[in-house]
């Protein structure tokens, strides 16, 4: 079973209408956005998204001139209660794994924490080894 999830990152100018334009491209290709976050820095933004067809999204957005990259991330099922984030971050910290960035969404009964870590395979082993649950790639869609 594979636990790595392909995330797309789209780099775009930070100005009105950019997110709508990206969403319109994905809609036109019948690509569903499952989760996303936006980070901004000095006039540009990075839209990180989990979509149901990452290769197709990468190809179409690239063809239209967007700067797009893909990154392997993991989805961790965490308890949707106070302390859930602490438990997961402690598992990784105790294993010497750094969280580079994260975003989450509530999907009762579990919240899902999307993590970019510096050691993906080691993070998977650490979480599973401590009784944590990961979102399998095929559970995403």
C-alpha positions as CSV (number, residue, x, y, z in Angstrom):
1,X,0.0,0.0,0.0
2,X,1.3,3.4,-0.9
3,X,1.1,6.3,1.6
4,X,2.8,9.0,-0.4
5,X,0.4,11.4,-2.0
6,X,1.4,13.7,-5.0
7,X,0.7,17.3,-4.2
8,X,0.8,20.0,-6.9
9,X,2.2,23.5,-6.2
10,X,1.3,26.3,-8.5
11,X,3.3,29.5,-8.4
12,X,1.3,32.6,-9.4
13,X,1.2,36.3,-9.0
14,X,-0.5,37.4,-5.8
15,X,-3.3,39.4,-7.4
16,X,-7.1,39.3,-7.6
17,X,-8.5,36.6,-9.8
18,X,-5.5,34.2,-9.8
19,X,-7.0,31.6,-7.6
20,X,-10.3,31.7,-9.7
21,X,-8.3,31.2,-12.9
22,X,-6.5,28.2,-11.5
23,X,-9.7,26.7,-10.2
24,X,-11.4,27.3,-13.6
25,X,-8.6,25.4,-15.4
26,X,-9.0,22.5,-13.0
27,X,-12.8,22.6,-13.4
28,X,-12.5,22.6,-17.2
29,X,-10.5,19.4,-16.9
30,X,-13.0,17.9,-14.4
31,X,-10.3,17.7,-11.8
32,X,-11.5,17.9,-8.2
33,X,-9.6,19.9,-5.6
34,X,-9.6,17.8,-2.4
35,X,-7.6,20.2,-0.1
36,X,-5.5,23.2,-0.7
37,X,-3.5,26.0,1.1
38,X,-2.1,29.3,-0.1
39,X,1.1,30.9,1.0
40,X,2.3,34.3,-0.1
41,X,5.6,35.9,-0.3
42,X,6.7,39.2,-2.0
43,X,4.1,39.5,-4.7
44,X,3.6,35.9,-5.6
45,X,1.6,33.0,-4.1
46,X,2.0,29.3,-3.9
47,X,-1.1,27.3,-4.1
48,X,-0.5,23.8,-2.8
49,X,-3.3,21.4,-3.6
50,X,-4.3,17.8,-3.4
51,X,-6.4,16.9,-6.5
52,X,-7.9,13.7,-7.7
53,X,-5.7,13.7,-10.9
54,X,-2.3,15.3,-10.1
55,X,-0.6,14.3,-13.3
56,X,-3.4,15.7,-15.5
57,X,-3.5,18.9,-13.4
58,X,0.3,19.3,-13.7
59,X,0.2,18.8,-17.5
60,X,-2.7,21.2,-18.2
61,X,-1.5,24.0,-15.9
62,X,2.1,23.7,-17.3
63,X,0.7,23.9,-20.8
64,X,-1.0,27.1,-19.9
65,X,2.2,28.7,-18.7
66,X,1.8,28.2,-14.9
67,X,4.9,27.3,-13.0
68,X,3.9,24.0,-11.4
69,X,5.8,21.4,-9.4
70,X,4.9,18.2,-7.6
71,X,5.9,17.1,-4.1
72,X,5.3,13.9,-2.2
73,X,3.4,14.4,1.0
74,X,1.7,12.2,3.5
75,X,-1.8,12.4,5.0
76,X,-2.1,11.5,8.6
77,X,-5.3,10.5,10.2
78,X,-5.3,12.3,13.6
79,X,-7.8,12.4,16.3
80,X,-10.1,15.4,15.8
81,X,-9.9,16.6,19.4
82,X,-7.5,18.7,21.5
83,X,-4.1,17.0,21.5
84,X,-4.4,15.3,18.2
85,X,-1.8,17.5,16.5
86,X,0.5,17.1,19.5
87,X,0.5,13.3,19.2
88,X,1.4,13.3,15.6
89,X,4.0,16.0,15.8
90,X,5.6,14.3,18.8
91,X,5.8,10.9,16.9
92,X,7.8,12.7,14.2
93,X,9.9,14.8,16.5
94,X,10.9,11.8,18.5
95,X,12.0,10.1,15.3
96,X,14.1,13.2,14.3
97,X,11.8,14.1,11.4
98,X,11.3,17.7,10.6
99,X,7.9,19.0,9.4
100,X,8.5,21.5,6.6
101,X,4.9,22.6,6.3
102,X,1.5,21.3,7.0
103,X,-2.2,22.0,6.4
104,X,-5.2,20.1,7.7
105,X,-8.9,19.5,7.2
106,X,-11.6,18.0,9.4
107,X,-13.0,14.8,8.0
108,X,-14.8,13.3,10.9
109,X,-14.2,10.9,12.7
110,X,-10.6,11.9,11.8
111,X,-9.0,15.2,10.9
112,X,-6.5,14.8,8.1
113,X,-3.1,16.4,8.5
114,X,-1.2,16.9,5.2
115,X,2.6,17.0,5.9
116,X,5.6,17.8,3.9
117,X,8.5,16.3,5.9
118,X,12.2,16.0,5.2
119,X,12.2,12.2,5.4
120,X,9.0,10.8,3.8
121,X,9.7,7.1,4.2
122,X,11.1,7.5,7.7
123,X,8.0,9.5,8.7
124,X,5.7,6.8,7.4
125,X,7.6,4.1,9.4
126,X,7.6,6.3,12.5
127,X,3.9,7.0,12.4
128,X,2.9,3.5,11.6
129,X,5.4,2.1,14.2
130,X,3.8,4.2,17.0
131,X,0.2,3.2,16.1
132,X,-0.6,6.2,14.0
133,X,-2.8,5.9,10.9
134,X,-2.0,7.2,7.5
135,X,-4.3,8.0,4.6
136,X,-3.6,5.6,1.8
137,X,-3.2,7.2,-1.7
138,X,-6.3,5.4,-2.9
139,X,-8.4,6.8,0.0
140,X,-7.8,10.4,-1.2
141,X,-10.1,10.5,-4.2
